[in-house]
Amino acid sequence: MARRYGVLRLLAITCLVFASLVFPARAQTGENAAWPHPHREQTSDPSSQVRLCVVVPHFKDEYWLSVGHGLQEEASRRQVALIIHESGGYHALERQVSLLETCIAQGVDAILLGAISAEADVLLAAVKHAAARVPVLALVNELQSPDLAGSIGVDWRQMGRVIGDFLAARHPGGARATTVGFVTGPADSGWSPLLESGLRAGLLGSSVEIVVTRHADTGLREQLREVETALSLQPGLDYLVGSAPAIEASMGLAARSDSGFPQMIATYISHSVRRGLQSGKVVAVPFDDPVLQGRLGVGAALYAISGGRLSALQGPEIELIQAEDAGDLPLSPAHLVLAIE
């Protein structure tokens, strides 16, 4: 499986390079042109550089560091200037709305938005307002706006589905009843409810039952609290399925536990989850290559600046990685420094 992953990543990067050549050529035909400002030539002169504004929920979750690494890596390769803003968490809706206005005031050419809500009216209105001035693209998280120039990411339903299918294959219908505690992100975020929907769909007909579900912002402290609550409400769980910070917290609790601890499955990758896979403490995780998503985001933003519009979600293929096949999954390096406003 590790070898197969390497081939898939090579194909994805090849497609990215191909897209960087094809997208601008298509845009020159005037197809789907929607923004009045011209595409600026990319040069080494800072005053003439294309400027991209990135707004993410937060960097408390290591997953977003890998997305940031991909953004920074591709922006450097293309000589694009990045302005990165952190919203402050999945409950900081007002700040994220205000950051869209900040991006516009900073004179950027496009905005990549990791939305903290898929359908909050105030955020959709802010996106509509910003999109009348520059292209706005959804990054990683789903955003149900008709005003987007494109969406970069994966189908979070499928992220959950591959976990559900994995557990259903392990514990088919008629086998001993198997219990799962599920700790995930906010119920109104642009990924967590989709992931939960896919997970439950994959478990249909199996002997696996989710007996407790907890939601919180994806900081380590918040997720630790919800893991502890889930374990106290349902002692003797067979599995703990959770966000990357939830699994990081669970590994810490397991190390101090004198009794049996649930098997752990992460719903997405992080540095801590990768270490857990490599040590055998984490059973599996769906891998959606956050670094590549960041790189694709920059390419899609440049395409949008040139007048193009992506009609379908663009992103890597999802692959379930099990502990024995973990290898060295590409994430942001330990020395990464992001210039956050």
C-alpha positions in Angstrom: 0.0 0.0 0.0 2.9 2.4 0.8 4.2 1.9 -2.7 0.8 2.5 -4.2 0.5 5.7 -2.3 3.8 6.9 -3.7 2.6 6.3 -7.2 -0.6 8.2 -6.5 1.2 11.2 -5.1 3.5 11.3 -8.1 0.5 11.3 -10.4 -1.1 14.0 -8.4 1.9 16.2 -8.6 2.2 15.6 -12.3 -1.4 16.7 -12.7 -0.6 19.8 -10.7 2.2 20.8 -13.0 0.1 20.1 -16.0 -2.7 22.2 -14.6 -0.4 25.1 -14.0 0.2 25.1 -17.8 -3.3 24.3 -19.0 -5.4 26.5 -16.6 -4.0 29.9 -17.8 -4.2 28.8 -21.4 -7.9 28.1 -21.0 -8.5 31.4 -19.1 -7.1 33.4 -22.0 -10.0 32.3 -24.1 -12.3 34.3 -21.8 -14.1 31.2 -20.5 -16.0 32.0 -17.3 -14.2 35.4 -16.9 -15.8 37.0 -13.9 -13.4 39.6 -12.4 -12.5 43.0 -13.7 -8.9 43.1 -12.6 -6.2 41.7 -15.0 -3.9 38.9 -14.0 -0.5 40.4 -13.1 2.6 38.9 -14.5 4.6 37.0 -11.8 8.1 38.5 -11.4 10.7 38.8 -8.7 9.7 42.4 -8.1 7.6 42.4 -4.9 5.5 45.4 -6.1 4.2 43.4 -9.1 3.8 40.0 -7.4 0.4 38.3 -7.3 -0.9 38.5 -3.7 -3.0 35.7 -2.2 -4.8 36.0 1.1 -5.3 32.8 3.1 -7.8 32.6 5.9 -7.9 29.4 8.0 -9.8 28.4 11.1 -6.6 28.1 13.2 -3.3 26.4 13.5 -4.0 24.7 16.8 -4.6 21.6 14.7 -1.4 20.2 13.1 -3.4 19.3 9.9 -3.5 23.0 9.0 0.2 23.4 9.4 0.6 20.8 6.6 -1.9 22.7 4.4 0.1 25.9 5.2 3.3 24.2 4.2 1.9 23.2 0.8 0.6 26.8 0.3 4.0 28.3 1.2 5.9 25.8 -0.9 3.9 26.3 -4.0 3.7 30.1 -3.5 7.5 30.2 -3.3 7.9 28.1 -6.4 5.5 30.4 -8.4 6.9 33.6 -6.8 3.5 34.5 -5.3 3.1 36.5 -2.1 1.1 34.9 0.6 -0.8 36.8 3.4 -2.0 34.3 6.0 -4.6 35.0 8.6 -5.8 32.8 11.5 -9.5 33.1 12.5 -9.0 31.9 16.1 -11.1 28.7 16.0 -14.3 27.2 14.8 -16.4 29.5 17.0 -14.7 32.8 15.8 -17.3 33.5 13.0 -17.3 37.3 13.4 -13.5 37.4 13.2 -13.5 35.3 10.1 -16.0 37.6 8.4 -13.9 40.6 9.3 -10.8 39.0 8.0 -12.4 38.8 4.5 -12.7 42.5 4.6 -9.1 42.8 5.8 -7.9 40.7 2.8 -9.7 43.1 0.4 -8.2 46.1 2.2 -4.8 44.6 1.8 -5.2 44.7 -2.0 -4.9 41.0 -2.6 -5.7 39.3 -6.0 -7.6 36.3 -4.6 -8.7 34.7 -1.3 -8.4 31.1 -0.2 -10.9 30.5 2.7 -10.8 27.6 5.1 -14.4 28.3 6.2 -15.4 27.7 9.9 -19.0 27.1 8.8 -20.4 25.7 5.6 -23.6 27.8 5.6 -23.7 30.5 8.2 -25.6 33.4 6.6 -23.2 36.1 7.8 -20.3 34.3 6.3 -22.0 33.6 3.0 -22.9 37.3 2.8 -19.3 38.2 3.4 -18.1 35.8 0.8 -20.5 37.3 -1.7 -19.3 40.8 -0.9 -15.6 39.8 -1.3 -16.2 37.7 -4.4 -17.6 40.8 -6.2 -14.0 42.2 -5.9 -11.6 39.3 -6.1 -12.0 35.5 -6.6 -12.8 33.6 -3.4 -12.0 29.9 -3.3 -12.9 27.3 -0.6 -9.9 25.6 0.9 -10.3 22.1 2.6 -13.6 22.8 4.3 -16.9 22.8 2.4 -18.5 26.2 1.9 -22.0 26.3 0.3 -21.7 29.5 -1.6 -22.6 30.1 -5.3 -20.1 32.9 -5.4 -17.0 30.8 -5.2 -14.5 30.6 -8.0 -13.7 27.0 -7.0 -13.2 24.5 -4.1 -10.0 22.7 -3.2 -10.2 19.7 -0.9 -11.7 16.3 -0.6 -15.2 14.9 0.0 -15.4 14.7 3.8 -18.3 12.2 3.5 -15.8 9.9 1.8 -13.3 10.5 4.6 -15.8 9.1 7.0 -17.0 6.4 4.7 -13.6 4.8 4.3 -13.5 4.5 8.1 -17.0 3.1 8.3 -16.2 0.6 5.5 -13.0 -0.5 7.3 -14.8 -1.1 10.6 -17.7 -2.8 8.9 -15.3 -5.3 7.2 -13.7 -6.0 10.5 -17.0 -6.4 12.3 -19.7 -7.6 9.9 -23.3 -8.0 10.8 -24.0 -10.9 13.1 -20.7 -10.6 14.8 -20.2 -9.6 18.5 -21.6 -6.1 19.1 -18.8 -3.5 18.8 -19.0 -0.1 20.4 -17.4 3.2 19.2 -17.0 6.5 20.8 -16.8 9.4 18.2 -15.1 12.7 19.0 -15.1 15.2 16.2 -15.3 18.9 15.3 -18.1 21.4 15.6 -21.5 20.2 14.4 -21.9 23.3 12.1 -18.4 23.2 10.6 -17.7 22.6 6.9 -16.3 19.1 7.4 -17.4 17.4 10.7 -21.1 16.7 9.9 -20.1 15.4 6.4 -17.6 13.1 7.9 -20.1 11.8 10.5 -22.6 11.2 7.7 -20.1 9.1 5.7 -19.0 7.2 8.8 -22.5 6.2 9.7 -23.3 5.2 6.2 -20.3 2.9 6.1 -21.4 1.2 9.3 -24.8 0.3 8.1 -25.4 -3.5 8.3 -22.3 -4.0 10.5 -22.2 -5.0 14.1 -20.6 -1.7 15.0 -22.6 1.0 16.8 -21.6 4.6 17.7 -22.8 4.8 21.3 -21.5 8.3 22.1 -20.7 11.3 20.0 -19.0 14.5 21.2 -18.3 17.8 19.3 -15.9 20.6 20.0 -13.4 22.9 18.4 -10.3 21.0 17.2 -7.8 22.4 19.7 -6.0 19.8 21.8 -7.5 21.0 25.1 -11.1 21.0 23.8 -10.8 17.6 22.2 -9.1 16.1 25.3 -12.1 17.3 27.4 -14.5 15.6 25.0 -12.5 12.3 24.9 -12.6 12.2 28.7 -16.3 12.8 28.7 -16.9 10.1 26.1 -14.9 7.6 28.1 -16.7 8.4 31.3 -20.2 8.2 29.7 -19.4 4.9 27.9 -16.8 2.8 29.8 -15.5 -0.2 27.9 -15.6 1.2 24.4 -14.0 -1.0 21.7 -12.9 1.9 19.5 -12.3 5.6 19.8 -12.7 7.3 16.4 -11.7 11.0 16.5 -10.1 14.0 15.0 -6.3 14.3 15.0 -6.2 16.3 18.3 -8.7 13.8 19.9 -6.4 10.9 19.0 -3.3 12.8 20.2 -5.1 13.3 23.5 -6.2 9.7 23.6 -2.7 8.4 23.1 -1.7 10.5 26.2 -4.5 9.0 28.2 -3.8 5.5 27.0 -0.2 5.8 28.1 -1.4 6.5 31.7 -4.2 4.0 31.8 -3.8 0.9 34.0 -6.8 -0.9 32.3 -7.7 -1.6 28.7 -8.1 1.3 26.3 -10.1 1.5 23.1 -8.4 1.0 19.8 -7.9 4.4 18.1 -8.7 5.5 14.6 -8.1 9.0 13.4 -10.5 10.8 11.0 -7.6 12.7 9.4 -3.8 12.9 9.5 -1.5 15.0 11.7 2.1 14.6 12.9 0.9 13.1 16.1 -1.3 10.6 14.3 1.5 9.7 11.9 3.7 8.9 14.9 0.9 6.9 16.4 0.5 4.9 13.2 4.2 4.2 13.1 4.3 3.0 16.7 1.2 0.9 16.2 -0.9 2.9 18.7 -3.2 4.1 16.0 -5.0 1.5 13.9 -5.8 3.6 10.8 -6.5 7.0 9.2 -7.8 8.2 5.9 -5.1 10.2 4.2 -6.0 13.2 2.1 -2.6 14.7 1.6 -3.0 18.2 3.2 0.3 19.4 1.8 -0.8 18.7 -1.8 -4.1 20.4 -1.0 -2.2 23.6 -0.1 -0.2 23.4 -3.3 -3.4 22.8 -5.4 -5.0 25.9 -3.7 -2.3 28.2 -5.0 -2.6 26.8 -8.5 -6.4 27.1 -8.4 -6.2 30.7 -7.1 -3.9 31.7 -10.0 -6.3 30.1 -12.4 -9.2 32.0 -11.0 -7.2 35.3 -11.1 -6.7 34.6 -14.8 -10.5 34.4 -15.2 -11.1 30.7 -14.8 -13.7 29.0 -12.6 -13.5 25.4 -11.3 -16.8 23.7 -11.6 -16.0 20.7 -9.5 -14.1 20.0 -6.3 -10.4 19.5 -6.9 -8.2 17.5 -4.6 -6.2 14.4 -3.9 -7.5 10.8 -3.8 -8.3 9.6 -0.3 -6.5 6.4 0.9 -7.0 4.5 4.1 -3.6 4.1 5.7 -3.2 1.3 8.3 -0.5 1.1 11.0 1.5 -1.5 9.1 1.6 0.6 5.9 2.2 4.0 7.5 5.7 4.6 6.1 6.7 8.3 6.0 3.5 10.1 5.0 4.5 13.6 3.8 3.5 16.4 6.2 5.0 19.8 7.1 8.6 19.7 8.3 9.4 20.1 12.0 11.2 23.4 11.3 8.3 25.0 9.4 7.8 28.7 10.1 4.6 30.3 8.8 4.4 34.1 8.5 1.0 34.6 10.1 -0.5 38.1 10.2 
